[in-house]
Amino acid sequence: MAGEASDRRQTDLMSSPERTEDGRYVVVDGRRWRATDPDVPDDRRHELQRVLMAWRREVRRVKGTDDERRARDGVQAAKVALGERGTPWWEQDDEERRDRWSAEVPEP
């Protein structure tokens, strides 16, 4: 039984999340989250997702210390670059979108 639950979780992780009709949001457990800007080039998207996950691990590691704010700011910077926070990507022109995802995002 434990193997079945693990297989189901793996399948859920590998499938694409549900999206709203306009594609601007993903829906997870009934909650809407802003989707990543679909125009971010694949290589840059993968890089930003890698940095985002590194910052999330850093938040967990330093939670409750003086370094927590820096780690949370790193998560914010990565999510803004991906278009998941900040000005909605569908409200930006092409140049603003390129500038956003091209901006330097520090790593932990």
N, C-alpha and C positions, 0 to 999 in steps of 0.2 A: 503494500500500500504506500509506503513512504516513497518508493521508486516512482509510482504513478503520479503522486503529487509533485515530485521533483520534475518529472517529464512534462507535466502540464505547465509548471512555472517556466520551464525552458521554452516551451512553445509560445507562451504568452509573451516572453521577453523578445522572442525572435519575430513575432508578428508586428505589423505596424499598428500604432494606436489608432483608434477611431478619430476622425476629423470632422469638424463642422462642415456644412455644405460649402461655405466660402473658402475653406482650407486655412483659415487664419488661426484656428485653435485645434488642439488635440483634446480629447475627452478621456479622462482616466477616472474610473470609479465615479462617474457622473459629474466630475468637476472639470471645468474648462481651463486649459493652460495655453498661453500664447505659443503658437508653433514657431519653430525656427524658420527664418527667412528662407524660402525655397530657392532664392537666387544666389545664396552663398555658395561659391565653388566647392565641390566635394572635398578637395585637399584641405582647403581652409576650414571647412566645417569639421572635418575629422580632427584637425589640429586644435580648433577651439573647444571641441567636445573633450579632447584629451586633457587640455588645460583646465576646463571646468571640473572634470572629475578629480583632478589633482587638488584643486582648491577645495572641493567638497571633503576630500580625505583630510586636508589640512584643517578645516573647520572642526572636524570630529576630533582630531589629534590635540588641538589647542583650546578646545571649548573650556570656557571659564577662566582663561588666562588673559594677560594683556595682549597677546597676539591674535585673539579671536577677531577683533575688528578688521585687522589687515586681511585675514583669511576670508572673511565675509565680503570685504571689498573686492577681493580677487574673484569670487563667485559672481558678484554683480558685474564686474567688467567683462567677464566671459559671456554672461547671459545677454548683456547689452550688445556685444559684438555679434552674437548669434541672432539678434533681433527678438529675443524672448522677453526683454525688458527695455525700458526707455521708450522713445517715440516709436509707435507701431510701424513696422516696416512697410505696410501698405499705404502709409501716409507720407513716406519719403520718396523723393525722386531717385533716379538711378545713381546719380553722383553721391548723394547722401548715403545711400545704402552701401555703395562701394567703400566710401570713407569709413563707415561704421565697422564693417567686417575686416577692413584692412588695418584698422588702428592696432597699435601694439597693445597686447594684453600680457601683463607680467605673469610669470610662473612662480609657483611657491619655492 
